[in-house]
Structure formats: structure tokens, C-alpha cells
Amino acid sequence: MSFMTNSPKNGDIVLVDLGMVAKVRPCLVLCVSPDSERTVSIVAPLTGEIRGVPEFNRSKQR
């Protein structure tokens, strides 16, 4: 996985190469490590596709 920008910040949307299957996708940067020697970033891929949301069964909660 590689960023196409030099220094993304939390909340930025960047294009990330997610590999052969996912290709290049926009991702929301959730967390960037401040350590300059070892960079660890957490990103969430974004999609324009509408997907089903699992039903929430309230009867199991009671």
C-alpha cells in the first residue's frame, strides 16, 4: 500500500494503491504516526457503491 502524497494528515482524503484487486482508491486518513522513522497510517477505503446494512435486531437486546 503506498500513498500518492508525501505527508497526509488526519482527516485528509488521499489516493492509495491497494494492490491488484482493489486498485487505486480514495481513502480517509484516520491516524498517522508522528514518528518520522517509522510511519504507520490507518486509512479507511471509500466507495460509491451502496451496500446492504445488516439488520439490527432489537429483540435480542432486551
N, C-alpha and C positions, 0 to 999 in steps of 0.2 A: 504494500500500500504506500503510495507516495503522494505528497501534497504538490499542487501546482503553484503554490505561493510560498514565499520564503518564511514568513513568521505569522501564522494565523493566530488570532486572539479568541478568547471565549465569546461565543455568540456569532462569530463570522460564519458565512456560508462559503465553502471552498469546493473546487472540483477535485475529486480524489480518484485515482486509478485503483479500482477494487479488484482487478485481476481479469482473467479471460471471461469468466462467467458474468460478472456484474458490470464490467467495462468501466467507463468513466462516469461517475455520478456526482451530483451535488450532495454535500454533507454538511450538517450543522456541527460546528466545533463545540463540544461540551466541556472539555477540560484539556488544558495544555500544561505540561510540566514546566516550571520555571527554570529548571536545571539546564544549562546550555550544553553540557557534555552529553547528557542522555535525555533525549526528547521522547516523552510518552504523551500521546494525544488520544483522547476519546472522542469519537465522532459518531453521529447518527445519520445514516444514509436517508435521503429524501426521495420520495416517489410521487408521481402524479396519478398513479393508479389507485382507484378506490377499491379497498379490500374489505371483506366482511369483518365485523367486530364480533367477538364471542359474546353470546348472551350472558347476562348476569342474572343468576337465579337467586332471588331474594329469599325464597322459602328455605333454602339451605342455611341461611344466616340465622334464622330465628330458632 
